Amino acid sequence: MDQDSALEWTGKGRVQAAMSGDSLHLRVDALTSQSKRFKTLIGEFFRTEFKRVRPKYGPYEVEIRIERTENSPVHDVDNVAKAVLDALTGCVFHDDSQVEKLMVEKVLSDRARVRVKARPLNREAA
């Protein structure tokens, strides 16, 4: 997720997305472990602003970076990850059981935000 500045971001509100090859990059300017909140934010974004992504079948790899400020509430990484995966279900993949590789990290940053990179796993590279 280091190439953030090189991406062309779409989105006017709290959610923005960009594509790089077959990888979807998502920035959510909200930090919560509540699935309903992420589903509302992300679902609305895909319905109204980023219609070019449709759910696909097959295995996925997902990276989640939880960025928090020193004053942000502390959330468990597993709860945030579950909320994000639930929100991506029906937008990026059909079911979060398709995620076969998951990396989650929590870091200090200048703003509270969640960054996500989701891409189909390439079985041929193994």
C-alpha positions in Angstrom: 0.0 0.0 0.0 3.0 2.3 -0.3 2.1 3.5 -3.8 -0.9 5.5 -2.5 0.1 8.8 -4.1 0.6 7.3 -7.5 -3.0 6.1 -7.6 -6.0 7.9 -9.2 -8.5 8.1 -6.4 -12.3 8.3 -7.0 -14.6 9.5 -4.3 -15.8 12.8 -2.8 -16.6 11.7 0.7 -15.2 9.5 3.5 -14.6 6.6 1.1 -12.3 6.7 -1.9 -11.1 3.9 -4.2 -8.6 3.3 -6.9 -7.7 0.4 -9.2 -4.1 -0.7 -10.0 -4.2 -3.7 -12.3 -6.5 -6.2 -10.6 -6.0 -4.7 -7.2 -8.6 -2.5 -5.5 -7.3 0.1 -3.1 -9.8 1.6 -0.7 -9.4 4.5 1.8 -12.0 4.9 4.5 -11.8 8.1 6.6 -13.5 6.4 9.6 -12.2 4.0 12.2 -14.7 1.7 13.8 -15.1 -2.0 14.5 -18.9 -1.8 13.8 -19.7 -3.8 10.7 -22.9 -1.9 10.1 -21.1 1.5 9.8 -18.5 0.2 7.4 -21.2 -1.6 5.3 -23.2 1.6 5.1 -20.2 3.7 4.1 -18.6 1.3 1.7 -21.9 -0.1 0.2 -23.2 3.4 -0.6 -19.8 4.3 -2.2 -19.9 1.3 -4.5 -23.5 1.9 -5.4 -23.1 5.6 -6.2 -19.5 6.5 -7.0 -17.5 3.4 -7.9 -19.8 1.2 -10.0 -17.0 -0.4 -12.1 -16.2 -3.0 -9.4 -18.5 -6.1 -9.3 -18.1 -9.0 -6.9 -16.1 -11.9 -8.3 -15.6 -15.5 -7.4 -12.3 -17.1 -6.6 -9.7 -16.7 -3.8 -8.7 -13.3 -2.6 -5.8 -11.6 -0.8 -6.7 -8.7 1.5 -4.4 -6.2 3.3 -5.9 -3.9 5.9 -4.0 -1.1 7.5 -5.6 0.5 10.5 -4.3 4.0 10.9 -5.0 5.7 14.3 -4.0 8.9 16.0 -2.7 8.9 19.6 -6.2 10.1 20.6 -8.2 7.6 18.6 -10.1 4.9 20.4 -8.2 1.6 20.4 -9.9 -1.1 18.3 -8.9 -4.8 18.2 -7.5 -5.6 14.8 -9.6 -8.7 14.4 -12.8 -6.7 15.0 -11.9 -4.1 12.4 -10.8 -6.7 9.9 -14.2 -8.6 10.3 -16.1 -5.3 9.8 -14.1 -4.4 6.7 -14.5 -7.9 5.2 -18.2 -7.9 5.9 -18.4 -4.5 4.1 -16.6 -5.8 1.1 -18.8 -8.8 0.8 -21.2 -8.3 -2.2 -19.1 -5.4 -3.5 -15.6 -7.0 -4.2 -16.2 -10.7 -3.6 -19.3 -12.7 -3.1 -18.4 -14.1 0.4 -15.6 -13.3 2.8 -14.8 -17.0 2.9 -13.1 -16.3 -0.4 -10.3 -14.5 1.4 -7.5 -17.0 1.7 -4.7 -14.6 2.7 -5.3 -11.7 5.1 -2.7 -9.2 6.6 -3.8 -6.7 9.2 -1.7 -4.1 10.8 -2.4 -1.2 13.2 -0.1 1.9 13.0 0.0 5.4 14.4 -0.7 8.1 11.8 -1.8 11.7 11.5 -5.4 10.7 10.9 -7.8 7.9 11.8 -8.4 5.9 8.6 -8.5 2.4 7.3 -6.7 1.5 4.1 -7.6 -1.7 2.2 -6.0 -3.5 -0.7 -7.9 -6.5 -2.1 -6.9 -8.5 -5.1 -7.6 -11.9 -6.6 -5.0 -14.5 -5.7 -3.0 -15.7 -8.7 -2.8 -19.4 -8.4 -0.4 -19.8 -11.4 2.4 -17.9 -9.6 2.7 -20.7 -7.0 
